[in-house]
C-alpha cells in the first residue's frame, strides 16, 4: 500500500518499507522547549538519551523509564553531535570550544581534538566511533559563522573537512578534503563503507544536499564511491544505519529511509524540521529524533547496527 498511512506519520514509497514498521505504530513527542536540538545518543545501561540544545548552550537528558527530561550539562560549549564510544563513554562535538571531547565515567572531560596542524578547528559537528576505536568527525564552519550556535570567529583552517583520531597516539588525520559543509556521518554495519552528508547548499547556491559513500580501506583510508542519495526535501543532516544497511536520515519533512541500493523507500513525517536521530531502546528498535524544538520517538521493526 503506497502513500501516507493516516495517523501514523509513515509514508510508503516502495514496498520494501512496509517491513520496517507495524501499522499501529505512532510517532510520539517526548519533550519540547528547545531552540535547535541535535545529536541524540542512546546510553543503554541507564536507559536514557542525551541530546544537544545548541543555541541554549545546554545538553538535555531524556529518561526512558520515567519519561522525564532534565538538563544534563549547562553550559555545554554549544554542543552539537554526540555519540557513544566502544566503552560506553560520551563523545561530543562542541561548537563553542571548537573541539571534540570525551566524558569519562568519573565525569571528567578530555579533549580529543581541538587543532589540526597547529590551527584551531572550525566547529566540529558530528561524530562516530569505529570498532577499532578511531573517532571520526566532521568540521564545517556553522558554529563560527555567527553567535547563535557558537561564537563568531574567522576560520584558521582553509575549508571544511573530515577527520579521524587515532585512539592510541591521539594523532588527527584529515581523511576527506573536498566537501563544502560535511555534516552527519555513519558506517555501514560491517564498516566497509562510510557515509557522509554534505549540506553545502545552506550557504552556496546550487551547493550539495546529498550523502556521499566511501569505501574504507584496511588502513582507514577512504575511496570515494560517489553520491549515494540526494535529498528530495531540504537537506540531509544527521543519520544512522540499521542492521540491514538501510540509512535513516533527517530531512525537512521528517525522516527518510533509504535502501542500501540508494532507493528512497519511505518517510516518517514530523511537524518540525528534523536535525538528527539515533536508534535506542532495549532492542535498539526505537528511533529517537531531534526536530527543531522537540524530541520525538517511534518504534520501528528495524534495529540500529550499533549504539550511539
Order of alpha helices (4+ residues) and beta strands (2+ residues): beta-beta-beta-beta-beta-beta-beta-beta-beta-beta-beta-beta-beta-beta-beta-beta-beta-beta-beta-beta-beta-beta-beta-beta-beta-beta-beta-beta
